[in-house]
Amino acid sequence: MAQCYYLDYISRGIFSSSNDTYICKLCNKQFSPDDLQVKYTCKAEYGEEYKKCPIYKDRKW
C-alpha cells in the first residue's frame, strides 16, 4: 500500500472512529476515511497513484 507523504490521519474519538478525518497537508482539504479520493489516490492499495495527483505534482519544495 502506497500512501501520499502529505496525507495525515486525525483521530477525534476515543471509542469511535466516526469523526476521524484525513487531511492533505498540501491543500488543507479534509476527507472522510471512506472518501474515494483517499481510497484510490492518496492511499491506494497498489502502485503509487498519489504521484498522479495534480496537487502533489505542483507542490513547491
Secondary structure by P-SEA (a helix, b strand, c coil): ccccccbbbbbcccccccccccccccccccccccccccccccccccccccccccccccccc
